[in-house]
Amino acid sequence: MPDAQPDLPWLGRPHTVSAPKRRSPAAVIGVCLGAVAVLVLGLVAIVALNRDNTPLANPNFRDAPSSKDSPAPLPPGGAGAPASASNPATEPSEPSATGPQKVLKLADHPILQDPNAGLQNRVCTLPAWQSTQAGAEAFFTAASKCLDAAWGPFLEAYRLPFTPPSLHFPTGASFETECGTIQVGIATAAYYCENNLYVPFRGLQTDQYGNNPGVYLALFAHEYGHHVQEVAGLMDAAWQKIYEAGQNSPAGLEMSRRKELQAQCFSGMFLGAHVDQGGTITRDMYNKAWNDQETRGDNTSRSHDHGTNAHYAAWWRAGATSNRIADCNTFAAPSSEVS
């Protein structure tokens, strides 16, 4: 990626992280044998490490750029900059007479055009995960604030009508939404409908996933990704195509997969922009989320509206490693990449 403008507030630095490595049994044995030799040098290594003790958080990191030295919210003249913002550095971000409006487009949507646009690298501080109703509510409430802080300014820079989604924590076997009655089960860990994000604790399968906050965070960020689509107008445009084709038609199901896989990519962008920034989104959380994506998708659910497990993982990882929203343009991808 071009590095002429590495510190634009909506241009997060790409967080290139390779896939977590899985070691073979032979490698594990080799490591164990090597550990015996390393033990002899242990005290020397400890002293050396203590001499170069780098703090986890950058003491100069600002959660938001100051007005004094804040550059343009988008690259001036960039392909993703709205036409009315020819000089965002000097022109105030004022809504039109009718206020910010959604843009009902898909592959040619303004937010998907600039190859340099990404989320700002930020600190996100979450409470320690607790597998209880109260613990989950505290965790996701804090996560929603981080997601608001990441996506809100980005969308507002494109004059889109951003408001945070309303968060709900249903406790029953089902819950009511504007999209109908939703049954809580293994396929309903979180649900989004019309500016409302629902997280039923009973659907999180904490007995299976245990203390793995990275898995829960990626899932939550996926549903929040649908809110990004809703605010931008991508959601309405996608559903228009789905209704025209028929929800269960091949074309309708493919459009549904494109919508879901983009939410996957947005989820990856969020974790990639916030890991190793000095907050509580750790490399271990990131790695667990990375590996978990392979377990989700149509191969697991036996449906045809979300994408294969391989594509589910691939699009999440694309967002996580590049932190470039143009890399999340599933609506421009060939059908072979959204099957």
Salt bridges, closest charged atoms under 4 A:
ASP7 OD1 - ARG13 NH1 3.59
ASP63 OD2 - ARG122 NH2 2.98
ASP69 OD2 - ARG62 NH2 3.32
GLU230 OE2 - LYS102 NZ 2.64
ASP236 OD2 - LYS102 NZ 3.05
GLU254 OE2 - ARG258 NH2 2.78
GLU260 OE1 - HIS222 NE2 3.01
GLU260 OE1 - HIS226 NE2 3.06
GLU260 OE2 - LYS259 NZ 3.18
GLU260 OE1 - HIS306 NE2 3.43
ASP276 OD2 - HIS15 NE2 3.64
ASP276 OD2 - ARG283 NH2 2.28
ASP284 OD2 - LYS288 NZ 3.48
ASP292 OD2 - ARG296 NE 2.60
GLU294 OE1 - ARG22 NH2 3.61
GLU294 OE2 - ARG317 NH2 2.83
ASP305 OD1 - HIS306 ND1 2.82
